[in-house]
Amino acid sequence: MDGITKLNCRYGDDKDFAGCSIFGMMNLQGKCFSSEDPVKAISNMHERGNGLGGGFAVYGLYPEHIDDYAFHIMYLSREAKKKTDKLLNESFEVLEDEELPTKEANVLDPPKVWRYFVQPNIRKLKNKSADDYVLEKVMRINTETGKAFVFSSGKNMGVFKGVGFPEDIAEFFCLDEYKGYIWVCHGRFPTNTPGWWGGAHPFNILDWTVVHNGELSSYGINRRYLEMYGYKCTMQTDTEVLAYAFDLLMRRQKLPINIVSKVLAPPLWEEIANIESEQARILRTLRQTYGSLLMNGPFSVVVAHHGEMIGLTDRLKLRPLSAGTRGDYLYLSSEESAIRLVSPILDKSWNPRGGEPVVGRLKTSKVVEVPAK
């Protein structure tokens, strides 16, 4: 075993296929709050991890740079940083860059992590949207040297992740100094993929982030499908395809979550056969069109982008997901105990059914439950 495993993993080389913890907390009115409750909640599910990964995505983080893309980039070599800085200066107007503030914490061999605020070079956009231009450059950086990885690339949001328990990662990145209106959190117990800094959750592209508990046996076909649209999977773990799938379906193809959920976690063919004709036709069309994006295997995910937080599980709900609301707050979690720790009294608590998204939207007190058909 490597050093971090010896340090933190009581299970040794054994695998726990029910591992990983996920937690999301959103203020539906957009009020920013500190890391205290999210860190407390994800830390309460300590037994679901082993110190091989932890991370957070925070929205509303950089109000002074609300219209600028914030890149968080990890560097595994000086040469990679030199090449990446050159590419950034050629492709963007770099408004600010600095080493991301960190402090001593119980993490192993952290890479250099840099933060940039950038705007696309307008002369080079041509017919691309700014988001598609940024996506293209992120994929180029992540594949060009193999030693530089953009792990956060959205506006007014940021991802902080690495090898350690979530509370260690929060301490390392000084998250007690930040506030946001959405916090998405993860504690990792890798099953079939490496525990390394780039492979920790959340996974991000632009302002889309995903945390995942489970295992995608469809990773290969999902990856090949997404590569046709310019996405490159470089983080050595199955969850990366989920972030890119949400970006493709919801941002680029503008599909609503009720349709996206039928793509990623569709009804079984035998269920479709028993549904009334028009709905069955739609479901058959989705299966035929997006068959390569079906996420096969057990999963529960919390997905976030500006203005929205979504919880979704596989159709059979082979991984747990609990939901709760209190006032203007929506909570999603692997375990209800984590929600109750930070909000002992809830207006409502429930366990969403498999394949049925729970959606919290900004500036509304309503949480949308999209029923499966």
N, C-alpha and C positions, 0 to 999 in steps of 0.2 A: 504493500500500500504506500501511497505517497504521503508527504508530510501532513497535509491538511486532513486526509482521511484518518491517519493515526491520531491527530489532535482532537478531532471532533466526532468520529464515527464509532459508536459503540457496537455497530453491527458488523464491523470488519468488511469482508468482501461480499457478505450476503446482500441480496437485493430485497427491497420492500416495494412491491408493485402497487401498493396503495398509497405510496408516499407523495410528497409535494403538498404545499399549502398555498392557497390563494385567498386574497382578501381585497375588496374594493370598498371605498367610502367616498360618497359624493354629496356635496351640498347643492341641492337642486336650484337654489337661488344664486349660485355663483360666489358665495361668500368663502373667502380663503381661510383655511385653518392650518394649524401646525402639524408636525409629524407625530405628536405625542400619541394620539389614539391609534393611528395606523400602525405605528411601530409596536405599540402595546398589543394590538390585536394579532398581528402576524407572529409576534414572539410567543403568544399563548399557544400556538400550534407547533412548538419546538420539536415535538416527537415525530412530526411528519417530515422533518428534514434531517440532514446529517452534516451541515456545514459546507457542503460542496456547491452552494449557490444561494444567493439571496439578492433581492432587488426591489426597486420602487420606480414608478412613473408618477410624475407630479405635473398637474395642469394648472395654469395660472401663475406659473413660477417666475416668469421674467416680464413683468408688466412694463418695464422700461425699454424692452426690446420686443414689444407686442407684434410688430410686423416683420421681424427679422427671423430667419432660420437659425436655430441654435444647434450646432453640431457638438456632440460629445464624442471624442475619438480616443480610442486606446491604441497605444503604440508599443510594439514589442521590440523595436530597434530604432536607433537614431536615424539610420538611413531611410526607414519607412516614413519617419516624420519629415525628413528633408524633402522626399519626393511628394508627400501629401501636401505640404505647405506650398510647394511649387504649383501643384495642380489647383489648389484652392485659390491662389492668387491669379492664376490664369482664367479661372472659370467664374469667380465671384468677386464682389467687392467685400473684402474682409474688414468689418467695422471694428471688431475687437477680437483679441485672442489672448488666452492666458491658461496656465496650468490650473486644472480644476482644484479648488481648495480641498485638502484632505488633512486628516490627523491620524496619529497612531491608533491602531485598533487590531483586533484579533483576526487579521486576514493574512493570507499567505501570498508572497511574491506579487504584489500589485504591479501592473504595468503603469507607464506614464499615461495619464489621462488629461486631455486638453479640451478646452471649451472655446468655440468660435461662434461669433455672431456674423452672419453673412447675408448678402443679397445677390441673386443671380446677376451675371453680366448680361445686361439687356441686349447688347449687340449680338450675343451668341444664342439667344433664345430661339430665334427663327420662328418656326410655327409651333413650338412646344409651349405648353403652359409652364409657369414657374415651378409648380409641383413636379411635373414630369421631368423637367430639366434637373431638378434637385435629385430625384430618384435615380436618374441616369448617372449622375456624378457620384452619388453614394455607392452605387453598384460598382463603378469603376474603381473607387478607392478601396473597396472591400476585396477586390479581386486582383488588383495590380501588383501588390508586393507580398501579400499573404502575411504581412506584419502590421498592418494598420486596419482598424475596423471602426466604422462609424456606427455606434450603437444607439444614437439618438439624433434625430434630424428634423424635429418639428418646430413650430412657432410657439413661443410662450409656454413651453413645456420641456421636461427633461427626464431622461432615464438615468438611474444610478444603480449599478449592479456589479457583482463580482463574486469571488469565492470566499464564503463565510456564511455564518448564520445571518438572517435579515438584520438583527439588531447590531451585529458587527459592521455590516455594510452601511447602516444608517449612521453609526458613529464615525466610520472612516470618511464618509462624504459630508459630514457635518450637517446632516439633514435637519437637525434641531434649529438651524438658521433659516430654513425655507418654509414657505406656506403655499398652499394650493387649494383649489376647490374640488379636485378629484385626486385621490391617492389610490394607486393600484399596486399591490404588494405580492411578493412571492418568496416562499422558502422551498429550496429545491432538494430533491433526493433523486439524483440521476439514476436511471435504470439502464438504458442501453447506449447512452451517449456520454462524452467526457464531461467531467466537472472542471470547467475552466472559465476565465473571466468573460470571454465572449459568449459562452454557452449558457450563462446565467439568464434568468428571466428578469424583467419583461423583454420581449422582442418588439422592435419598433421600426417603422418606416414612416417618414413625415410625422403627422401627429397621431398615427395609429399605434397602439400598444396592445399586446396580448400577454397574459399570464395563463399558464396551462398546468393542469394536473392530469396526467394520463400518459398515453403512449399511442402514437399514430403509426399503425402498420402500413398505411397508404402513403407514407412520406415520399417514396420513390416516384410514384406516378403523379402525386401532387407537385413535387418539385419540377418534374419534366414539363408539366402543363404550364406552370408559372414562368418557367424560363422562356417560353414562347412570347411572353409579354415583357421581357427584359429584366425579370427578377433573377438574382443570383444568390443561391444559398451557400453561405460561407461560415456559418456559426457552428457547424457540426452537431446539430440537434434538430429533432423533428419539428419542434414548435415554431421554428422560423417560418414555415410555410403558412401557418395560420395568420400571422401578421400580414404577409403579402397577399393572401387570399382576401382578407377583409379590405385591404387597400384597393385591390383590383375590382372587387364586386361592388363595394359601396362608394368609393370615391370616383374611380375611373368609369365604371359602368352604371353607377347611380342606382343600384338596386336597393330597395328597402329591406330592413332587417327581417321582415316576415318572409321574404323571398330568399334572402341569403341563408336563413336558418334551414330552409328546405333544400338548399344546395349542399350545405356542409353536414347536416344531420337529417337526411331525407327519410320519409316513411319507407317501410319495407314494400317490395312489389306486391306482396299479398294484401297489404293494407290499402294500397292504391287501387287494387282491383275492387275493393268494397266501398269505394268513395263515389259519390255522384259524378256524373260524366264530365261536366265542365271542369270541376276541381281536379279530377283524375287526369284530364288532358293536360292541364297546367303542370301537374306533378310529373307526369311522364316526360313532358318537354324539358323540364329542368333536369331530370335524371339523364336524358339523352344528350343535352347540351353541355352540362357541367359534370358529367360522370367522373372525370379525372380530378375534380375538386371535392368529391365526397371524402370526408375525413373518417377513415375506417379505423376503428379501435376505440378504446375508452377515453373520454375526455370531459373535463369541465373547464371552462374558460371564463375569464373576465376580460372584456375588451373595452378600450376607452379611446375616444378622440374628443376634440373640443366640443363641449355641449352635450355629451352623451356617454353613458356607461352601460354596458350590456353584459348580462350573464347568460351562458348557454352551456348545455351538456349534450352528450351524445344521445341518440334516440332512446337507448335502453337505460340511460342514466347509470352507467357503470362507475362513475365517479361522483362524489357528493357535491351538492351546491345548496346553500341555505341563503335566504333573503330576509331582510327586515327593513322597516322604516320607522323613523322617529322624527316628527316635525318635518324639517326640510332635508333630512338626511336619508340616503339610501345606502344600505349595507349589503354586500355580497361576500360570501365566505365559504370555505370548505367545511367549517364547523360553526354551528350556532353559538357555541360557547365563546368564540372569539368576538362575535357581535355583542353578546350579553355582557362581556367584560367591559366594553367601552360604552355600552348603552343598555343598562340592566332592564329598563322599562322601554318596551317597544309599542308603537301603535299597531303594528302588524308584523307577524313573522310567519314564514311559510317555506316549504321546500318545493321549488319549481319542478314541474314534470319534465321528463326527458324530451329534448328537442324543442322546448317552449322557451323562447327568450324572455328575459326580464330586462326592461329598458327604462333607465332613468334619463330624463331630458331636462336641460337647463331651462330655468325660468318657468317651471311648472311644479306644482305640488303633487302631480300625479305620476305614479309609476305604472308603465304600460306592461301588461302581461299579454304576450302574443300567443294565442292558443294554437296548438298543433291541429291540423286538419287531416 
